[in-house]
Structures are given as C-alpha cells and as structure tokens.
Amino acid sequence: VNGVILIDTDVLILAERQRATLDFSAWLQRGTAFISAVTVSEWLVGGHDIQIAATALRQGSPILTRNGKDSRKLARVTVLDFSWAT
C-alpha cells in the first residue's frame, strides 16, 4: 500500500445523483484520496468522449455523433448531430 487511494468515477457519480457530500473518514487511515485525470474526464465529459474530442480538435475535424450532449461541453468542438435518414 502506497498511502494513496484512487477514487473511481462511480463513487463520484453516486454522490452526485444522491446530492450527497462524500465522507472519506472511513478510509483516511489507508491514505490520501485523489482522482485521476481520466476519472475527471469520465465524470465531467463521459467515458471516451474526451479522447474523441481531443482527436477532433487536433485534426480540426467535427464530431459526428448521436450523443452530442457530452461533446458540446468542450469548447471549440464542432458537433454534427447524426440521425437516420427517413
């Protein structure tokens, strides 16, 4: 044990959904709690959406997606909404 606890996204999502304050006192003896950059991006933006958006930004390309809500959270990302042609 290295004295550090990595908090997974599901813990943060649970607290957010329940509008609860996180209490880490039960785990303090195990170390300092932190969240990784991947956890932050997953929590705030969505799973792999941040990687897709970063690729689009780097390439100067828009993102074609059915779920533009997450991608629109990122500045300078152009989102094209996909829908089946009828």
C-alpha positions in Angstrom: 0.0 0.0 0.0 1.5 3.3 -1.0 -0.7 5.6 1.1 -2.9 6.8 -1.8 -6.5 5.9 -2.6 -7.7 6.4 -6.2 -11.4 7.2 -6.2 -13.3 5.7 -9.1 -15.9 7.6 -11.1 -18.8 5.5 -9.9 -18.3 6.8 -6.3 -18.4 10.4 -7.6 -21.5 9.7 -9.7 -23.3 8.1 -6.8 -22.7 11.1 -4.6 -23.8 13.5 -7.4 -27.0 11.6 -8.1 -27.9 11.5 -4.4 -26.8 15.1 -4.0 -24.6 13.9 -1.1 -21.4 15.1 0.4 -18.7 12.5 0.2 -17.3 11.3 3.6 -14.0 9.6 3.3 -13.3 9.4 7.0 -13.6 5.6 7.0 -10.8 5.3 4.5 -8.4 8.0 5.8 -6.2 5.6 7.6 -5.4 4.0 4.3 -4.0 7.1 2.7 -4.8 10.3 0.8 -7.7 10.2 -1.6 -7.4 11.6 -5.1 -9.0 11.3 -8.5 -7.1 10.8 -11.8 -7.3 12.9 -14.9 -9.1 10.0 -16.6 -11.7 9.9 -13.8 -12.2 13.7 -14.1 -12.8 13.5 -17.8 -15.1 10.5 -17.5 -17.1 12.2 -14.7 -17.4 15.6 -16.4 -17.5 14.7 -20.0 -18.1 11.0 -20.4 -16.1 7.8 -21.0 -14.0 8.1 -24.1 -15.7 11.3 -25.4 -12.8 13.4 -24.2 -10.3 11.3 -26.3 -12.5 11.5 -29.3 -12.9 15.3 -28.8 -9.2 15.8 -28.4 -8.6 13.9 -31.7 -11.2 16.0 -33.4 -9.6 19.2 -32.1 -6.1 18.1 -33.1 -7.3 17.2 -36.6 -9.5 20.3 -36.9 -12.5 17.9 -37.6 -16.1 18.0 -36.4 -17.5 15.0 -34.5 -20.5 13.1 -36.0 -22.4 11.7 -33.1 -25.8 10.7 -31.8 -24.9 12.0 -28.4 -23.7 15.5 -28.8 -24.5 16.5 -25.2 -21.1 15.3 -23.9 -19.1 16.6 -26.7 -20.7 20.1 -26.6 -19.3 20.5 -23.1 -15.9 21.1 -24.6 -15.0 24.4 -26.1 -14.0 24.6 -29.8 -15.5 21.2 -30.6 -17.9 21.3 -33.6 -20.6 18.7 -33.2 -22.7 17.3 -36.1 -25.8 15.5 -35.0 -26.4 12.1 -36.6 -29.8 10.9 -37.4 -31.0 8.1 -39.7 -32.4 9.4 -43.0 -36.1 8.7 -43.4 
